[in-house]
Amino acid sequence: MPVYVSLVKFTEQGIATMKQQGMTRSAAVQRNVESLGGQLLDAYYCLGEYDVVAILEFPSNRAAMKAAVLNSAMGHIKVTTMPAVSRGEWRDLLQELWGKKSKRR
């Protein structure tokens, strides 16, 4: 299944209600992902510009987009999602493009 990276920022509402609803909302986000055929592979809570980086699988771009909209509509997060390919897939892509074997590192 294709892999996606979601960069997540908490909204002011999300921060203000985190104590009361934080884990409940996190579970709801995961249910939304799964309801669209996706899977949350891992999530990392961060310092800096983004509060969470989530690694997900979805059957299609369409499903990934639906999940981003559905989860953002809950009001506590803003989501930016992008497709990602593994290092091996990138190497294969370059090989297909230029017909050369890329060195593994």
C-alpha positions as CSV (number, residue, x, y, z in Angstrom):
1,M,0.0,0.0,0.0
2,P,1.3,3.5,-0.7
3,V,2.9,5.4,2.2
4,Y,2.1,8.9,3.2
5,V,3.6,11.4,5.7
6,S,1.3,13.8,7.5
7,L,2.6,16.9,9.2
8,V,0.2,18.0,11.9
9,K,-0.2,21.2,13.8
10,F,-2.5,21.6,16.8
11,T,-5.0,24.4,16.5
12,E,-5.7,26.8,19.4
13,Q,-8.8,24.8,20.1
14,G,-6.8,21.6,20.1
15,I,-4.4,22.9,22.6
16,A,-7.1,24.4,24.8
17,T,-9.0,21.1,25.0
18,M,-6.1,18.7,25.0
19,K,-6.3,17.9,28.7
20,Q,-9.9,16.8,28.5
21,Q,-10.0,15.3,25.0
22,G,-6.4,14.6,23.9
23,M,-6.4,10.8,23.9
24,T,-10.1,10.5,22.8
25,R,-9.3,12.6,19.7
26,S,-6.2,10.6,19.0
27,A,-8.3,7.5,18.9
28,A,-10.8,9.1,16.7
29,V,-8.1,10.1,14.2
30,Q,-6.9,6.5,14.1
31,R,-10.5,5.3,13.5
32,N,-11.0,7.7,10.7
33,V,-7.8,6.5,9.0
34,E,-8.9,2.9,9.4
35,S,-12.4,3.6,8.1
36,L,-10.9,4.7,4.8
37,G,-8.8,1.5,4.5
38,G,-5.6,3.2,5.9
39,Q,-3.3,2.3,8.7
40,L,-1.3,4.5,11.1
41,L,2.2,3.0,11.0
42,D,3.7,5.3,13.6
43,A,3.4,8.9,15.0
44,Y,6.1,11.1,16.4
45,Y,5.3,14.1,18.6
46,C,7.8,16.9,17.9
47,L,9.1,20.3,19.0
48,G,9.2,22.9,16.3
49,E,7.0,23.9,13.4
50,Y,4.9,20.7,13.5
51,D,3.5,19.0,16.6
52,V,3.1,15.5,15.1
53,V,4.6,13.6,12.1
54,A,2.5,10.6,11.2
55,I,3.5,7.8,8.9
56,L,0.5,6.2,7.3
57,E,-0.5,3.8,4.6
58,F,-3.6,4.3,2.4
59,P,-4.9,2.4,-0.6
60,S,-5.0,5.6,-2.7
61,N,-4.4,9.4,-2.8
62,R,-8.1,9.8,-2.7
63,A,-8.4,7.9,0.6
64,A,-5.4,9.9,2.1
65,M,-7.1,13.2,1.1
66,K,-10.4,12.1,2.7
67,A,-8.6,11.2,5.9
68,A,-6.9,14.6,6.0
69,V,-10.2,16.5,5.5
70,L,-12.1,14.3,7.9
71,N,-9.5,14.7,10.7
72,S,-9.0,18.4,10.1
73,A,-12.8,18.9,10.3
74,M,-12.7,17.8,13.9
75,G,-11.2,21.2,14.6
76,H,-8.2,20.3,16.8
77,I,-5.5,19.8,14.1
78,K,-4.4,21.1,10.7
79,V,-3.0,18.4,8.5
80,T,-0.6,18.5,5.5
81,T,-0.3,15.1,3.8
82,M,2.1,14.0,1.1
83,P,2.9,10.8,-0.6
84,A,6.3,9.3,0.1
85,V,8.4,6.5,-1.4
86,S,11.0,4.4,0.3
87,R,14.7,4.7,-0.5
88,G,14.6,1.5,-2.5
89,E,11.6,2.7,-4.5
90,W,13.5,6.0,-5.2
91,R,16.6,4.0,-6.3
92,D,14.4,1.9,-8.7
93,L,12.8,5.1,-10.0
94,L,16.2,6.6,-10.9
95,Q,17.3,3.3,-12.5
96,E,14.1,3.3,-14.7
97,L,14.7,6.9,-15.5
98,W,18.3,6.8,-16.5
99,G,18.9,3.1,-17.0
100,K,21.8,3.0,-14.5
101,K,22.1,1.1,-11.3
102,S,22.4,3.5,-8.4
103,K,24.8,2.6,-5.6
104,R,23.2,1.4,-2.4
105,R,24.2,3.2,0.7
